[in-house]
Amino acid sequence: MNCEACRGACCESFYIPIADVRLPSNDARRWFELHGRASDGQLEIEARCTALTREGRCAIYKDRPDMCWMFEPGGPDCLDTVRRRRTPDQYAVIRGPEDPPTIHG
């Protein structure tokens, strides 16, 4: 896994299970529809992490939130995110040979 080539795909958006979204009004639902994408029972919201540097590195890597620690570099969620957010050519470079993941922070 080449995290430097990825430049933080996992830190550009977040997901909320749609079942967990309780919207108080039609206007709130409309806001979510305008700002996110629904698929596979989840709502994806574009929200680039404020700790992601211009180079795509985590500025708070050693002190990042637990949720970030749980997102395994090279794991299924990581690869799915990279596949959706990067081009096929970029994905091939990021995925690299099937070696253990390399973590850069």
Backbone as a ProteinNet text record, in pm:
[ID]
protein_1_A
[PRIMARY]
MNCEACRGACCESFYIPIADVRLPSNDARRWFELHGRASDGQLEIEARCTALTREGRCAIYKDRPDMCWMFEPGGPDCLDTVRRRRTPDQYAVIRGPEDPPTIHG
[TERTIARY]
84.9	0	89.3	65.9	146.7	63.2	65.2	-16.2	24.4	153.3	197	137.6	124.9	64.6	-85.3	-147	-290.7	-328.8	-249.4	-271.1	-402.2	-440.1	-548.6	-690.2	-713.1	-849.7	-944.8	-895.9	-981.4	-1015.2	-950.1	-970.4	-1044.4	-1106.5	-1176	-1327.1	-1379.5	-1523.2	-1546.4	-1672.2	-1706.8	-1844.1	-1874.5	-1999.7	-2083.6	-2214.4	-2310.5	-2409.9	-2431.6	-2536.1	-2670	-2741.4	-2866.3	-2966	-2965.1	-3056.6	-3032.6	-2908.8	-2874.9	-2911.5	-2948.7	-2978.9	-3124.9	-3147.2	-3283.1	-3295.5	-3361.6	-3370.4	-3499.7	-3490	-3607.2	-3705.2	-3662.9	-3751.7	-3715	-3804.3	-3775.3	-3659.7	-3647	-3538.1	-3402.6	-3396.3	-3272.5	-3240.4	-3342.2	-3321.3	-3266.6	-3323.9	-3278.2	-3132.2	-3091.7	-2953.2	-2859.9	-2896.4	-2814.3	-2805.1	-2916	-2915.1	-2825.9	-2818.8	-2734.3	-2586.5	-2556.9	-2418.8	-2359.5	-2440.4	-2390.6	-2442.6	-2392.9	-2436.3	-2478.4	-2593.8	-2644.3	-2617.8	-2562.6	-2545.2	-2516.8	-2561.2	-2535.4	-2573.1	-2684.1	-2730.7	-2649.7	-2566.1	-2484.5	-2497	-2473.5	-2469.8	-2325.9	-2266.5	-2130	-2134.8	-2064.5	-2057.6	-1914.9	-1902.4	-1772.1	-1729.6	-1620.8	-1571.1	-1424.2	-1337.9	-1194.1	-1147.5	-1073.5	-1022.7	-934	-953.8	-875.1	-730	-701.4	-564.1	-487.2	-551.4	-484.2	-405.4	-275.2	-190.4	-208.9	-154	-159.4	-95.1	0.9	70.8	-7.4	-122.8	-204.9	-158.5	-88.5	-41	-118.1	-126.7	-197.4	-105.7	-150.3	-71.5	-74.9	-168.2	-180.6	-172.2	-94	-90.9	-78.9	15.7	36.7	-72.4	-149.4	-255	-391.1	-409.2	-534.6	-646.7	-772.8	-886.4	-892	-959.1	-971.5	-1029.1	-1125.4	-1186.5	-1079.8	-983.2	-876	-783.5	-760.2	-677.3	-743.6	-877.2	-949.7	-951.5	-925.7	-927.9	-793.6	-790.5	-665.9	-609.7	-486.7	-424.3	-412.8	-464.2	-459.4	-571.4	-655.2	-768.2	-882.2	-986.9	-1098.7	-1163.7	-1185.7	-1245.7	-1152.6	-1025	-924.9	-926.4	-915.8	-909.8	-1038.8	-1152.7	-1279.8	-1284.3	-1237.5	-1234.1	-1142.4	-1023.8	-928.8	-986.2	-1048.9	-1107	-1214.6	-1294.8	-1401.3	-1350.2	-1245.4	-1203.2	-1084.7	-1020	-903.7	-927.3	-848.4	-861	-808	-842.9	-788.6	-635.5	-573.4	-426.7	-370.1	-432.2	-387.9	-407.2	-520.8	-548.4	-438.7	-397.7	-293.7	-162.9	-126.7	-3.1	-17.2	-132	-154.8	-159.2	-230.9	-243	-107.6	-31.5	101.5	98.3	215.5	220.9	156.7	118.5	47.8	144.1	211.9	300.6	224.6	278.9	214.4	204.5	101.3	84.5	201.8	234.2	333.7	260.1	278.3	207.3	301.9	254.6	331	250.6	305.6	230.7	317.1
-117.5	0	123.5	213.8	334.4	454.5	482	589.6	727	746	875.6	903.1	802.2	820.3	844.3	790.7	804.9	948.7	1011.5	1150.3	1169.7	1070.4	1087.7	1069.1	972.8	947.6	921	852.4	817.7	938.1	1050.9	1170	1280.4	1246.4	1346.4	1345	1241.1	1231.1	1136.6	1129.6	1033.2	976.4	864.9	793.6	783.9	793.7	774.4	669.8	562.1	468	541.4	525.6	598.1	569.3	449	415.2	504.5	557	642.5	789.1	825	965.2	992.9	1076.7	1117.2	1265.6	1296.6	1435.2	1498	1617.6	1680.1	1741	1759.6	1825.8	1786.7	1818.5	1796	1883.6	2003.6	2092.3	2030.9	1970	1904	1787	1710.8	1599.6	1652.8	1762.6	1822.9	1866.4	1924.5	1965.7	1845.3	1735.1	1614.4	1563.9	1567.8	1522.9	1610.7	1740.1	1831.7	1819.5	1774.9	1770.1	1629.9	1529.8	1394.1	1303.8	1181.6	1078	956.5	903.7	785.1	662.6	558.8	430.5	323	202.8	87.1	112	182.2	204.8	306.1	384.6	484.7	618.1	724.8	858.2	906.3	939	989.6	1141.4	1204.2	1349.7	1393.2	1484.1	1540.2	1633.6	1602.3	1683.6	1650.8	1718.5	1694.1	1724.8	1633.7	1651.3	1775.8	1855.9	1977.7	1948.1	1825.2	1787.9	1727.9	1718.4	1665.4	1778.8	1759.4	1863.9	1869.4	1972.7	1984.3	1864.7	1805.5	1688.8	1560.2	1569.2	1451.8	1367.5	1429.3	1358	1405.2	1320.6	1354.6	1438.9	1559.2	1649.3	1609.3	1522.1	1479	1326.9	1265	1119.3	1046	1084.1	1012.3	1040.6	1147.1	1184.5	1191.8	1111.3	1114.7	1045.8	1077.6	1016.9	864.9	798.4	652.7	604.7	677.3	637	623.7	712.2	706.6	587.2	554.2	438.2	309.3	306	184.4	162.1	265.7	254.3	196.7	67.3	-5.2	24.8	80.3	103.2	-28.9	-30.1	-150.1	-247.7	-218.9	-305.5	-287.2	-366.7	-361.1	-222.3	-152.5	-18.8	79.6	69.8	156.1	136.7	13	-14.8	25.7	5.1	46.9	199.4	271.1	417.8	465.7	408.9	448.7	417.3	303.4	264.6	364.8	414.3	509.3	651.8	690.9	830.7	861	760.9	782.4	713.9	751.9	690.4	547.3	463.9	327.7	325	417.3	422.1	459.1	556.1	594.9	478.9	410.5	296.2	190.5	161.7	60.3	98.9	227	273.6	268.1	311.4	314	172.4	85.2	-53.8	-122.6	-99.1	-156.9	-308.6	-368	-514.3	-554.9	-675.1	-720.6	-745.6	-638	-639.8	-587.1	-602.8	-541.4	-390.8	-327	-181.8	-103.9	8.5	100.6	222.1	252.5	364.3	483.9	596.2	720.9	825.8	885.5	988.2	1099.9
0	0	0	-91.4	-102.6	-57	72.6	129.9	76.8	47.6	-5	-142.2	-226.4	-358.5	-346.4	-243.7	-222.9	-189.1	-103.9	-62.1	15.2	93	188.6	138.5	50	2.1	117.9	220.4	334.2	420.2	397.4	479.7	404.8	293	211.9	229.8	291.5	314.1	430.8	474.9	578.8	548.7	612.4	586.9	713.2	693.3	801.6	752.9	829.4	789.4	781.7	672.2	651.7	763.5	817.1	926.7	1047.9	1062.8	1176.7	1154.1	1032.5	1001.4	1033.3	1132.2	1169.9	1140.7	1032.2	988.6	1039.2	1097.4	1157.6	1057.3	932.6	837	694.4	602.2	460.4	414.6	472.4	435.4	473.8	591.5	634.6	542.1	503.7	410.8	277.3	230.4	104.6	115.5	231.3	251.7	238.7	304.6	295.9	152.1	79.8	-60.2	-145.9	-116.1	-192.5	-157.1	-37.3	9.9	17.7	-7.2	5.4	-103.5	-101.8	-195.9	-115.7	-149.3	-81	-167.4	-104.9	-173.5	-69.5	-100.4	-14.7	131.5	154.5	290.6	368	298.3	365.2	293.3	368.4	312.2	320	205.6	202.6	198.2	291	299.5	265.5	170	135.9	248.8	313.5	424.6	445.7	372.7	383.5	525.8	582.7	718.8	725	827.6	842.9	882.6	924.1	960.1	842.5	725.7	607.3	542.1	526.3	467.4	315.9	253.3	106.6	38.3	104.9	50.4	72	139.4	163.6	280.2	372.9	491.9	614.3	712.4	836.3	925.1	957.4	1041.6	1188.7	1226	1366.1	1377.1	1290.6	1276.7	1410.3	1494.9	1621.8	1724.1	1703.9	1798	1728.3	1622.4	1546.6	1624.8	1593.1	1664.2	1646	1738	1733.6	1600.2	1545.4	1419.5	1309.1	1311.5	1210.7	1234.6	1360.2	1392	1343.7	1345.5	1307	1156.2	1077.2	931.3	887.2	860.9	834.7	695.5	686.5	556.2	479.8	358.9	276.6	304	403.6	436.4	336.6	350.5	255.7	243.9	356.4	350.8	281.1	309	246.2	94.6	51.1	-92.3	-163	-97.9	-156.1	-172.4	-70.6	-76.3	-187.8	-197	-301.4	-438.9	-454.7	-583.8	-627.5	-531	-563.7	-584.6	-514.1	-514.2	-604.9	-658.7	-744.5	-879.4	-980.3	-1112.2	-1107.1	-1206.4	-1208.9	-1211	-1285	-1287.8	-1150.6	-1084.8	-950.8	-853.7	-864.9	-778.2	-791.7	-914.7	-937.3	-868.8	-876.1	-811.6	-660.2	-610.8	-466.2	-409.6	-477.5	-432.2	-435.6	-544.5	-557.5	-552.8	-538.6	-524.4	-392.6	-383.4	-263.1	-148.4	-108.9	7.6	127.4	247.1	363.9	345.5	403.6	389.9	448	384.7	434.9	487.5	615.1	676.7	682.5	629	632.5	705	803.8	875.8	923.3
[MASK]
+++++++++++++++++++++++++++++++++++++++++++++++++++++++++++++++++++++++++++++++++++++++++++++++++++++++++

